[in-house]
């Protein structure tokens, strides 16, 4: 038997968005959440709200990066 599954809370989902916006990788975010990178990827597939948080964060990160490059 493995570890019990850890549900991602709404607060953690918001943290995922923030961390992604600051350029952190899925591996780094998984470490922050104290789960394996494989579990994080599985949770992204299973949880549409978590996936939306990840994508919003990545979008904000890319937006910020392109802003800096244009100056």
Helices and strands as residue ranges (DSSP letters): H 10-21, H 26-33, H 37-46, H 48-70
